[in-house]
Amino acid sequence: MPVHDVDALLAHLRSLDENRLATVLRRRPDALSLPWPADIADLAERLHSRESIVTAYMRLPLPHTEVLGALTLVEQLGLPVTAAGVSTWLGSDPGVVQAFLDDLHERALTLVTADGEITTPAQFPAVGAGLGQPVRVLLADATLERLRGLAAALKIRGDGAKKLVVDRLATYFCDPDAVRTLVDAAPPRERELLLECAEQGAALEYFPMYFGSYPAGAREQPGHWAVARGVLWPSHDGAADLPLEVALALRGERWRLPFHPEPPPLAHHPVPTEHVDAEAAARLLRMIERVTALVDTATTESIPLIKSGAVGLRTLRIFARDWDVEVDEVRLAVELALATAVLAPAPPPAPPRSRGRKRPPPQPSPGLIPGPAVSAWRSADAASRGRALLDTWWQSDRSVLMDSTVAAELGESAVYRHLRHELVDVYATLGPGRAVSDIAELVSLLGWRAPLIGEDIVGDVLTAAVREAELLGLLALGAATALCRALHTGTLAAATAELTSGAHTSAVIGADLTAVVLGPPATDLSRFLDGVAARESRGAATTWRFTPDSIRAAFDRGTTASDLIGELTSIAPAGLPQALEYLIGDVARTHGQVGVVELGCAVVADDPTLLRELVGNRKLGKLGLATLAPTVLASRTDAGTMLSALRAAGYAPVVRGVDGSVLISAPPTTESAAGGRELDAIGIAAADPDRHARHLAATAGRAPLDPAGRFPSFAALRGCGEAEAIWQLVAGRPAHITQDGRTQLVHSAKLRGDTLTAWSATTERYEDFPVAQISISGPPGAGL
């Protein structure tokens, strides 16, 4: 199969209109990863890169890989690489094969030359065929001495130059009748081995004898006769394969390549659509509640981490017990909170000073605290929060619900994202109200859609992906929800707005001191009721129960009886039962009768005169010292501040425990993270293929200007702002550019001469910035 170069691909791309260009960008989504291609030449370079070709190949369904393998086989046999030739070797109707060739053409993985031959950017193996290399390739790599030995064993002339010997041997092995006659004359044991290898497409275990010969009386290892005649070719890894022509000759003229144009069947059954979508809203709102609860917890006290930097199983189980949910739901909520930057690891404490030259190891983070996007999260509505969580899951290359052993092998991998997309596509195309009947059939179908991943990995990833999709409301009752179909079609914003708008904002409060919401509760309603009552059940209806302890907890947070009754009345259209009002009044009458004063620290001394001196010392007036007993002073300041102030005033205090013992050290303090980030700026919005295709088509006629490389660009932009932000920008990552007092968020920058061209997320088009007039800074919440 002829292999085309990048110039041929560029000519093809320039011949496409914007609609066909948009199709290429959709079928090759890696082409629009950051940095985006600024012109058609950039796009051609990216699509022709080895990384992009491998990525596109890995995402192909099984019949597409089989067609590409057939193209390679036809070319290796020296036949015209046409649709008719491919159809012959696949044993299928030309119309069926042509449909897959057209799809590969839309992915820019095949081109058609002026004389009708099909070309590809690389040679692809014949998947599942078990065919070796062409004999001419093997012969060309062999030494002349080896070739003459083969010629002697086959009784062929071995004199002359290497090229002549190679031609004679290649002509012999390309004759199927000659190969079959040779194998028929082999010793019975060797003949059986060769026929078995040809039928099964398997290699034979064989270790070549590089030095010396077999000892007298020793048995030759199986395959030695065939290796001596070039019917088997050994490799350095202890295996011997049949050459392509030999395997085809032994399989017979009627043998054809495997071809599976039809996907495996997937049984499905009907389910009530209204129940599916109701469950979707409830689950998405529940996940929003979980993330919000994590943020609230981290605001008051950091969430502890284990040595690996993850939240430990013990902490996850505590959250699961408190919320009455499964650990998987908590684990996914933590992962999404970190990925959306509403939670972030707290800065680690400064490492201890080392007297030697050896640098002390970095200190671990003390825990999770609110991240740079927490302000945007709190101000966003439920629809925006839900969309941020779903988009983050959709684009993630991680899975926290995977089996730990398999997850450790895969690490961060595009396999997760690929199979998530395939999973959503399968469910969404079933249509509303159709549920998958057998998950095992789903594994087979995804194995057909992603044959190069491996069915064992597909099964493990699928189990985790289905569970994650259920917790996020994408799947319910075994069927796709409206959110799943919207994610598939790119209309997620409208779907989340519609589903969350149906969340209930009121409750029915009964005389049995319960509040019942008949449907998915709104996030604000759930948060309010969680603060004044104990949640008892969830599902189609959610129930809370008011108790003296729950009312007392509300009073502890500063609520008064009148405020609480007013807030409850606003969410209960039918009014409040008298029993609840009596309960609130009873708790209010006893609340606060006993007071507890919180002290920062206490100062103790055996000499009352010394303590009276401290109270009267003007230098210590800001500490607010108060006498509790002749030998005890109280202060609202913490122990560290008290120690520093007393030492500055000329005293020599020590820290004591409650039992009077002297403590050697004080606990370290933790700083909180600063900065903020827009919720929608957690990740740069994905490129719109249609809009980008219009830009590429409009600029296709321009002569491409060679942009400066990364290091020259960095050198030219030094002095234009923060060094780290400049490096991120020249690498194609996001940064802020300020020009004439206006700041824009940009990425995919290219420096050409004295002009920096970059995509502006602010204006949603490419902008040109004169280098002498710009200032570059990092985006809020660096690390995008």
DOTI-24454 format. One record per residue (C-alpha): x negated, y negated, z negated. Coordinates in steps of 0.2 Angstrom, whole numbers, padded with zeros to 4 digits, always signed. Example, Ala and Ser with C-alpha at 12.3 -4.5 7.8 and 13.67 -1.06 7.14 Angstrom:
-0062+0022-0039
-0068+0005-0036
END
This chain:
+0000+0000+0000
-0008-0017+0005
-0011-0028-0010
-0007-0046-0007
-0018-0061-0015
-0012-0076-0024
-0012-0086-0007
+0001-0075+0000
+0012-0076-0016
+0010-0095-0015
+0016-0096+0003
+0031-0085-0002
+0035-0096-0017
+0034-0112-0006
+0047-0104+0006
+0060-0102-0007
+0074-0114-0011
+0077-0120-0029
+0091-0106-0031
+0079-0092-0026
+0065-0100-0036
+0077-0100-0052
+0080-0082-0049
+0061-0078-0049
+0060-0088-0065
+0074-0078-0073
+0067-0061-0068
+0050-0066-0074
+0053-0075-0090
+0035-0075-0095
+0032-0088-0081
+0040-0101-0092
+0031-0097-0108
+0020-0112-0115
+0012-0121-0106
+0025-0122-0092
+0019-0122-0074
+0018-0140-0068
+0019-0136-0050
+0021-0122-0038
+0003-0118-0037
+0002-0116-0056
+0017-0104-0055
+0008-0093-0042
-0007-0092-0052
+0003-0087-0067
+0013-0074-0058
-0002-0066-0050
-0012-0065-0066
-0015-0048-0073
-0006-0052-0089
+0010-0057-0080
+0010-0042-0069
+0008-0030-0083
+0021-0039-0093
+0033-0038-0078
+0029-0020-0075
+0032-0015-0093
+0050-0023-0092
+0055-0013-0077
+0068+0000-0078
+0064+0018-0073
+0069+0018-0055
+0060+0002-0051
+0044+0010-0058
+0047+0025-0047
+0049+0015-0031
+0033+0006-0035
+0024+0023-0037
+0032+0028-0020
+0025+0013-0012
+0007+0017-0019
+0009+0035-0013
+0014+0030+0005
-0001+0019+0006
-0013+0032-0001
-0007+0044+0013
-0011+0032+0026
+0007+0030+0032
+0016+0013+0036
+0022+0006+0019
+0040+0003+0024
+0057+0005+0016
+0060+0020+0027
+0044+0029+0022
+0048+0025+0003
+0065+0032+0005
+0058+0048+0013
+0046+0052-0002
+0060+0048-0015
+0072+0059-0006
+0086+0046-0007
+0097+0036+0004
+0088+0021+0012
+0102+0009+0006
+0100+0015-0012
+0081+0012-0011
+0083-0005-0003
+0093-0011-0017
+0078-0008-0029
+0066-0016-0016
+0076-0031-0016
+0076-0033-0035
+0057-0031-0035
+0056-0044-0022
+0066-0056-0033
+0054-0053-0047
+0039-0057-0035
+0032-0040-0037
+0034-0036-0018
+0032-0046-0003
+0036-0042+0016
+0023-0046+0029
+0027-0052+0046
+0026-0034+0054
+0038-0027+0040
+0025-0019+0029
+0028-0021+0010
+0014-0027-0001
+0012-0029-0020
+0001-0038-0031
-0007-0022-0038
-0007-0003-0036
+0006+0005-0048
+0005+0024-0053
+0018+0036-0048
+0027+0038-0064
+0031+0056-0069
+0024+0064-0053
+0007+0070-0061
-0003+0066-0045
-0022+0063-0046
-0033+0051-0036
-0034+0052-0017
-0048+0064-0012
-0057+0051-0002
-0059+0040-0017
-0066+0055-0027
-0078+0060-0013
-0084+0042-0011
-0089+0042-0030
-0099+0058-0029
-0117+0060-0025
-0123+0066-0008
-0130+0082-0017
-0113+0086-0024
-0105+0083-0007
-0117+0095+0002
-0114+0108-0012
-0095+0106-0008
-0098+0107+0010
-0108+0123+0008
-0095+0131-0003
-0081+0127+0010
-0092+0132+0025
-0092+0115+0032
-0107+0105+0040
-0115+0095+0026
-0129+0087+0036
-0130+0068+0041
-0126+0052+0031
-0115+0052+0016
-0101+0044+0026
-0101+0058+0039
-0100+0071+0025
-0086+0062+0016
-0076+0061+0033
-0078+0079+0036
-0073+0084+0018
-0058+0072+0018
-0052+0079+0035
-0052+0096+0027
-0043+0092+0012
-0030+0082+0021
-0025+0097+0031
-0011+0106+0020
-0013+0122+0029
-0032+0123+0026
-0029+0119+0007
-0016+0133+0005
-0027+0145+0014
-0042+0141+0003
-0031+0143-0013
-0023+0159-0007
-0041+0166-0005
-0046+0161-0023
-0048+0174-0037
-0030+0178-0044
-0034+0170-0061
-0040+0154-0052
-0025+0154-0040
-0012+0155-0054
-0021+0141-0064
-0021+0130-0048
-0002+0133-0044
+0003+0130-0062
-0007+0113-0062
+0001+0108-0046
+0019+0113-0051
+0018+0105-0069
+0007+0090-0064
-0005+0094-0078
-0023+0093-0080
-0034+0108-0084
-0046+0108-0099
-0063+0109-0092
-0081+0104-0098
-0094+0102-0084
-0111+0111-0086
-0122+0096-0083
-0139+0105-0087
-0144+0123-0084
-0132+0137-0080
-0121+0149-0089
-0131+0163-0099
-0132+0180-0091
-0116+0190-0095
-0106+0174-0101
-0089+0172-0094
-0087+0156-0083
-0074+0144-0090
-0057+0144-0080
-0057+0132-0066
-0076+0134-0061
-0072+0142-0044
-0060+0127-0040
-0072+0114-0046
-0086+0121-0036
-0075+0119-0020
-0068+0102-0024
-0050+0108-0027
-0052+0102-0045
-0061+0087-0050
-0068+0086-0069
-0069+0070-0079
-0080+0065-0093
-0065+0067-0106
-0064+0086-0104
-0050+0087-0091
-0050+0092-0072
-0036+0086-0060
-0030+0091-0043
-0034+0078-0030
-0018+0070-0023
-0019+0079-0006
-0022+0096-0014
-0007+0094-0026
+0005+0089-0012
-0001+0104-0001
+0002+0116-0015
+0019+0109-0019
+0025+0111-0002
+0032+0100+0012
+0049+0099+0003
+0043+0092-0013
+0048+0074-0017
+0044+0061-0030
+0056+0060-0045
+0069+0047-0043
+0083+0042-0056
+0093+0028-0048
+0108+0030-0060
+0107+0027-0079
+0111+0040-0091
+0130+0040-0096
+0135+0030-0112
+0151+0035-0120
+0162+0021-0128
+0179+0019-0136
+0191+0005-0139
+0191-0005-0155
+0202-0020-0160
+0194-0036-0153
+0201-0047-0166
+0193-0036-0180
+0176-0037-0172
+0176-0056-0170
+0182-0058-0188
+0168-0047-0194
+0156-0057-0184
+0161-0073-0192
+0160-0066-0209
+0143-0058-0207
+0135-0074-0199
+0142-0085-0213
+0136-0072-0226
+0118-0073-0218
+0119-0092-0219
+0124-0091-0237
+0109-0079-0241
+0096-0091-0233
+0104-0106-0242
+0103-0096-0258
+0085-0093-0255
+0081-0111-0253
+0091-0116-0268
+0081-0103-0278
+0064-0109-0271
+0069-0127-0275
+0069-0123-0294
+0056-0110-0295
+0044-0103-0281
+0048-0085-0275
+0034-0074-0280
+0023-0065-0267
+0012-0050-0268
-0006-0049-0263
-0002-0045-0245
+0008-0062-0244
+0025-0054-0243
+0039-0054-0255
+0038-0038-0265
+0051-0025-0266
+0054-0028-0284
+0059-0046-0280
+0070-0041-0265
+0079-0029-0277
+0082-0043-0290
+0090-0054-0276
+0100-0039-0270
+0107-0035-0287
+0111-0053-0291
+0120-0055-0274
+0128-0037-0274
+0121-0034-0257
+0108-0021-0249
+0090-0024-0249
+0089-0025-0230
+0100-0040-0230
+0089-0049-0242
+0073-0044-0232
+0081-0051-0216
+0086-0067-0224
+0068-0070-0231
+0061-0066-0214
+0073-0078-0205
+0070-0092-0218
+0051-0091-0216
+0053-0090-0197
+0064-0106-0196
+0053-0115-0208
+0066-0118-0222
+0054-0108-0233
+0036-0109-0233
+0021-0102-0243
+0016-0115-0256
-0002-0122-0254
-0014-0110-0263
-0024-0117-0278
-0041-0124-0275
-0054-0110-0277
-0065-0110-0292
-0082-0119-0290
-0096-0107-0287
-0114-0111-0292
-0121-0099-0279
-0121-0100-0260
-0108-0087-0258
-0091-0095-0254
-0077-0089-0266
-0063-0080-0258
-0047-0089-0253
-0034-0090-0266
-0017-0082-0262
-0001-0093-0261
+0008-0093-0278
+0025-0091-0269
+0038-0097-0257
+0044-0115-0258
+0056-0126-0247
+0048-0128-0230
+0047-0143-0218
+0064-0139-0210
+0074-0138-0227
+0081-0156-0226
+0087-0153-0208
+0094-0136-0214
+0104-0144-0228
+0111-0158-0217
+0116-0146-0203
+0133-0139-0201
+0137-0120-0201
+0136-0119-0182
+0119-0127-0181
+0112-0116-0195
+0119-0100-0187
+0113-0104-0170
+0095-0107-0177
+0095-0090-0186
+0101-0081-0170
+0089-0090-0159
+0075-0086-0171
+0079-0068-0171
+0081-0067-0152
+0064-0074-0149
+0054-0065-0163
+0041-0052-0160
+0043-0045-0178
+0055-0033-0186
+0056-0032-0205
+0068-0017-0205
+0057-0006-0195
+0049+0010-0203
+0033+0003-0211
+0022+0016-0203
+0028+0012-0185
+0028-0007-0189
+0010-0006-0195
+0005+0002-0178
+0015-0010-0167
+0011-0026-0177
+0018-0042-0169
+0023-0035-0152
+0034-0040-0137
+0042-0023-0138
+0054-0029-0152
+0060-0044-0141
+0061-0033-0125
+0072-0020-0133
+0082-0032-0142
+0086-0040-0126
+0090-0023-0118
+0101-0019-0133
+0111-0035-0132
+0113-0033-0113
+0120-0015-0115
+0133-0019-0128
+0138-0036-0119
+0141-0027-0102
+0152-0014-0110
+0165-0028-0112
+0176-0034-0127
+0183-0021-0138
+0172-0007-0132
+0161+0002-0145
+0147+0014-0142
+0152+0032-0147
+0135+0040-0149
+0119+0031-0154
+0108+0045-0147
+0115+0041-0129
+0110+0023-0132
+0092+0029-0135
+0092+0038-0119
+0099+0023-0110
+0086+0012-0117
+0073+0024-0113
+0079+0023-0095
+0079+0004-0096
+0061+0003-0104
+0053+0019-0098
+0035+0013-0102
+0038+0010-0120
+0040+0028-0126
+0056+0036-0132
+0050+0039-0149
+0046+0020-0151
+0062+0016-0143
+0072+0026-0156
+0063+0018-0171
+0065+0000-0164
+0083+0003-0159
+0088+0009-0177
+0080-0007-0184
+0087-0019-0170
+0105-0012-0172
+0105-0015-0191
+0098-0032-0189
+0111-0036-0176
+0125-0030-0187
+0119-0041-0202
+0119-0056-0190
+0136-0053-0184
+0131-0048-0166
+0138-0031-0168
+0153-0025-0178
+0162-0009-0178
+0150-0002-0165
+0155-0016-0152
+0148-0032-0146
+0155-0047-0154
+0158-0064-0146
+0141-0070-0153
+0133-0055-0144
+0141-0059-0127
+0137-0078-0129
+0118-0074-0133
+0118-0063-0117
+0126-0077-0106
+0117-0092-0114
+0132-0100-0122
+0128-0097-0140
+0131-0115-0146
+0149-0114-0141
+0152-0097-0148
+0144-0101-0165
+0155-0117-0166
+0171-0108-0162
+0168-0094-0174
+0162-0105-0189
+0176-0117-0186
+0188-0102-0190
+0180-0101-0207
+0192-0104-0222
+0190-0120-0232
+0204-0116-0245
+0207-0102-0257
+0222-0095-0266
+0220-0096-0285
+0231-0084-0295
+0236-0084-0313
+0225-0069-0316
+0210-0081-0315
+0205-0076-0297
+0201-0085-0281
+0205-0076-0265
+0200-0082-0247
+0209-0071-0234
+0196-0072-0221
+0178-0078-0219
+0174-0092-0231
+0166-0108-0225
+0148-0110-0232
+0152-0125-0243
+0167-0116-0250
+0157-0100-0254
+0143-0111-0262
+0156-0120-0273
+0165-0105-0279
+0149-0096-0282
+0144-0110-0294
+0160-0109-0304
+0166-0091-0303
+0159-0074-0302
+0160-0065-0284
+0169-0048-0286
+0172-0042-0268
+0168-0047-0250
+0175-0041-0233
+0191-0045-0225
+0195-0055-0241
+0183-0062-0253
+0187-0063-0272
+0180-0073-0286
+0184-0072-0304
+0184-0087-0317
+0177-0082-0334
+0171-0093-0349
+0153-0090-0344
+0155-0096-0326
+0165-0111-0332
+0151-0115-0345
+0138-0113-0331
+0147-0126-0321
+0147-0138-0336
+0128-0134-0339
+0125-0141-0321
+0133-0158-0326
+0151-0155-0321
+0165-0162-0332
+0182-0154-0335
+0191-0168-0325
+0179-0166-0310
+0180-0147-0310
+0199-0148-0310
+0199-0160-0296
+0187-0150-0285
+0197-0134-0288
+0213-0143-0284
+0206-0149-0267
+0203-0131-0261
+0219-0124-0268
+0234-0130-0258
+0246-0120-0269
+0239-0129-0285
+0230-0122-0300
+0238-0110-0312
+0240-0116-0330
+0229-0102-0336
+0214-0109-0327
+0217-0126-0333
+0218-0120-0351
+0202-0110-0349
+0193-0125-0342
+0200-0136-0357
+0195-0123-0370
+0177-0121-0363
+0176-0141-0362
+0180-0143-0381
+0166-0132-0387
+0153-0137-0374
+0139-0148-0380
+0144-0146-0399
+0126-0140-0402
+0112-0148-0393
+0095-0142-0388
+0081-0154-0385
+0068-0149-0373
+0050-0154-0378
+0035-0155-0367
+0024-0150-0381
+0021-0152-0400
+0006-0159-0409
+0001-0150-0425
-0011-0155-0438
-0014-0150-0456
-0017-0168-0461
-0001-0179-0461
-0011-0195-0461
-0020-0190-0445
-0003-0188-0437
+0004-0205-0443
-0012-0212-0435
-0007-0205-0419
+0010-0211-0419
+0004-0229-0423
-0010-0228-0409
-0006-0241-0395
-0016-0231-0383
-0004-0216-0385
+0012-0226-0384
+0017-0219-0367
+0017-0202-0374
+0033-0205-0384
+0027-0196-0400
+0041-0193-0413
+0039-0185-0430
+0049-0169-0433
+0040-0164-0449
+0025-0171-0459
+0013-0160-0449
+0022-0159-0432
+0024-0172-0419
+0035-0170-0403
+0032-0177-0385
+0041-0175-0369
+0025-0175-0359
+0017-0158-0355
+0002-0151-0364
-0011-0155-0350
-0006-0174-0350
-0006-0174-0370
-0024-0166-0370
-0031-0179-0357
-0023-0193-0367
-0029-0188-0384
-0047-0185-0377
-0047-0202-0369
-0042-0209-0386
-0057-0201-0394
-0049-0186-0402
-0054-0168-0399
-0038-0157-0397
-0036-0139-0393
-0022-0129-0386
-0013-0117-0398
+0000-0104-0396
+0016-0103-0406
+0007-0091-0418
-0006-0105-0421
-0020-0096-0411
-0031-0106-0400
-0029-0103-0381
-0044-0104-0370
-0036-0110-0354
-0020-0117-0348
-0009-0111-0334
-0012-0118-0316
+0000-0130-0308
+0008-0128-0291
+0010-0141-0278
+0025-0143-0267
+0025-0144-0248
+0027-0161-0240
+0033-0165-0223
+0049-0162-0213
+0055-0155-0197
+0071-0155-0187
+0080-0139-0187
+0081-0138-0168
+0062-0142-0167
+0057-0126-0176
+0052-0120-0159
+0052-0129-0143
+0068-0126-0133
+0066-0113-0120
+0064-0119-0102
+0080-0120-0091
+0076-0110-0076
+0087-0120-0065
+0081-0137-0070
+0062-0131-0069
+0066-0123-0052
+0072-0140-0046
+0056-0148-0052
+0045-0135-0043
+0055-0136-0027
+0054-0155-0027
+0035-0155-0029
+0031-0140-0018
+0025-0151-0004
+0013-0161-0014
-0006-0157-0013
-0010-0149-0030
-0023-0158-0040
-0036-0148-0050
-0033-0152-0068
-0047-0153-0080
-0051-0138-0091
-0047-0137-0109
-0064-0142-0115
-0067-0157-0103
-0049-0162-0107
-0053-0162-0126
-0069-0172-0123
-0059-0185-0112
-0045-0187-0125
-0056-0188-0141
-0053-0204-0149
-0035-0205-0144
-0028-0198-0160
-0030-0183-0172
-0043-0170-0166
-0032-0155-0171
-0017-0162-0162
-0027-0166-0146
-0034-0148-0146
-0016-0141-0148
-0010-0153-0134
-0024-0148-0121
-0020-0129-0125
-0002-0133-0119
+0006-0133-0137
+0018-0147-0143
+0011-0164-0150
+0017-0182-0151
+0012-0195-0139
+0015-0213-0143
+0014-0226-0129
+0019-0245-0131
+0027-0241-0148
+0038-0226-0141
+0034-0209-0147
+0039-0193-0137
+0037-0175-0141
+0028-0167-0127
+0019-0150-0122
+0012-0141-0106
+0000-0156-0104
-0013-0157-0089
-0026-0170-0088
-0029-0176-0070
-0041-0190-0069
-0036-0204-0081
-0018-0198-0082
-0011-0185-0094
+0005-0176-0086
+0016-0167-0099
+0033-0161-0101
+0043-0173-0113
+0056-0164-0124
+0062-0182-0128
+0066-0187-0110
+0068-0169-0103
+0056-0172-0088
+0038-0173-0084
+0030-0189-0089
+0013-0197-0084
+0004-0206-0098
-0012-0217-0095
-0025-0210-0106
-0031-0228-0112
-0014-0232-0118
-0009-0217-0129
-0010-0211-0147
-0009-0192-0150
-0003-0184-0166
+0004-0168-0172
+0022-0164-0173
+0031-0163-0190
+0028-0147-0199
+0012-0142-0189
+0011-0125-0184
+0024-0124-0170
END
